[in-house]
Amino acid sequence: MATSRLTSTDETAAVAQAAAPARKGGAGPPGEPRRIGYLYVLPALLVYGAFLLFPLVHSFWISLYDWNGQTLATWVGFANYVDIVRDAELRSAFGHALVLIFFYAVVPIVLALALTAAMSRARVRGLTFFRTALFLPQVVAMVVVATAWSAIYAPSGVLNTVLQAIGLGALARPWLGDFTWALPSVGLIGTWVEIGLALVLFMAGVQRIPRELYEAARLDGAGPVREFFAITLPSLRGEISVALTLTIVAALRTFDLVYIATHGGPGTATTVPAFQVYHRAFETNQVGSACAIGVTLAVVILLVTVLVNRLAEGRDQR
Amino acid sequence: MRISAAERVATYVILIAFTVFALFPIIGILLSAVSPPEDMTAGFNIPSSIDLHNFVDAWRQGHFGRYLVNSVVVGVAVVAATTLLATMAGYAFGSMRFRFAQPLFYLFLLGLMVPQEGVIVPLFYDLRSVGLTDTYWGLILPQVAQSLSFGTFWMRAYFRSTPRPVVEAARLDGASSWTTLWRVLLPMGRPALTTMVVLVFMWTWNEFLMALVMVPADESLRTAPLGLAFFQGQYTSDFALLAAASVIVAAPVVITYVALQRRFIAGMLSGAVRE
């Protein structure tokens, strides 16, 4: 994986640089000391600071207040954060995010791993076509994805029609309007979006495992299962960590899909943190609480990213 | 390694099955979009004949002509600004050494992990107080800031990979750092640049939350995805119209993707590098 390689060269370069700061020539960036560097960074930093860093800090500041967006705000300290644990609606929003992580990350990755293992290492004809098609859900606007899947899940939509045609009409229901099934239905859309990403990643990763490893394993009498756990899985560690990061973050950031397909409903059956941020800030005037959820979400995403990367690296060193 | 015929068949069966799964909703939308009105149900359709009228209707009734123009204006502005600023910052981080370069770079990387939900609320109130909501600026500036994280990360990686002798030769010829950047290094970096441009364009084009929040009142400033969301609220019964509108909204990105799929995939997967 080009990405994991990128990280490790970055680190080696950083170490080399620290060890020999005055090193001249050579291929090791970054080059010589130049104060003019600040000037090059400045314009980007100004825009970035004004429209991302400042709002982030401001978000934290607002989160310490009880504010309806218009009248004077009241200082409440960390009460809005305590609410995330106490308030049933918010607790369920974060709970739903966990369910979505299962559908966005766990299901696609496990499935893609199993499929990758089941696929032979033969050269596939038309690989470009398969890869392009499998990855396509990643580039289609979520609004369009939500529209398409709403039609599939509609009361007289494709899914129910198929169920009736194969004699399972009893299972037919308005999927996105059903208290029990709405969340898994939304989750399945996430599975649809992410499975191609995982497959494309793992297929590329498997191509790079030396064939000799498999041949040696077969000579040693390893069956397909041993082969998978002894060779394929460890070799794909980098790809798995990339897939985990991307899919978990996608699950945690789900907004468009929920806003368009269910608006958090029925009731609060599909409400998620990102939706609560919007809902509270712009629909029910609980601006402080909305900011607290936003900040919490940012921290959770940061932790997940660092943690997944650490796990992948930690095992690397063993 | 020898591969049996059964294994080979299994490989294709798996690939074809999941390709069908991936394409099904998209093809469903395409087919519904060209269905004549008499075919229409609430779900997908196999059209009895091809009827392109839905596109005309969606274009007119849904004001998608207007929305596409907005999306193009915002997309081009965000891409242009991001490219300029990220190239300069990436150049400094990738080929120069100055104090605090490392922590500054990490500060930019932070943006890769900050979800919009973490900044959108104060952004709305702050921009409203200076009169920038319901303007193109309110849509453009925050998205430039968001794209700069990836852009700087991506361009820094490119500039680190450029051969040092080239830079030194340019320097010996008396080229300033500015000339070296635009005349020597950037022309060599067209592939890296193209990847960044198409990705930032896609992210901006598909962006929903920012458009929803930053344009609270002025309908004529809606971007294409936002227009589609409101259109969906109005025309739930006429799915052919909705499908046609969806095709209009998705097409520019999908066509670019099909043409440049390798760059899209490589770039999007690299977004996971965070440390």
Interface residues (C-beta under 8 A of the other chain):
Chain A: M1 A2 T3 S4 L6 T7 A13 A14 Q17 G25 G26 A27 P29 P30 G31 E32 P33 R34 R35 I36 G37 Y38 Y40 V41 P43 A44 L45 V47 Y48 A50 F51 L52 L53 F54 P55 L56 H58 S59 W61 I62 G69 L115 A118 M119 S120 R121 A122 V124 T128 F130 R131 T132 A133 L134 F135 L136 P137 Q138 V139 V140 A141 M142 V143 V144 V145 T147 A148 W149 S150 A151 I152 A154 P155 S156 G157 V158 T161 W192 I195 G196 L197 L199 V200 L201 R211 Y214 E215 R218 S241 V242 T245 L246 V249 L252 R253 F255 D256 Y259 I260 P273 A274 V277 Y278 A281 F282 V287 A290 C291 I293 G294 V295 L297 A298 I301 L302 T305 V306 N309
Chain B: M1 I3 S4 E7 R8 A10 T11 Y12 I14 L15 F18 T19 F21 A22 L23 P25 I26 G28 I29 S32 T41 A42 G43 F44 A81 L84 L85 A86 M88 A89 Y91 A92 F93 G94 S95 M96 R97 F98 A101 Q102 L104 L107 F108 L110 G111 M113 V114 P115 Q116 E117 G118 V119 I120 V121 P122 L123 F124 Y125 D126 L141 P142 V144 A145 Q146 L148 S149 T152 A157 F159 R160 P163 R164 V167 S177 M202 W205 N206 F208 L209 L212 V213 P216 A224 P225 L226 L228 A229 Q232 F239 L242 A243 S246 V249 A250 V253 V254 Y257 V258 Q261 F264 I265 A266 M268 L269 S270 G271 A272 V273 R274 E275
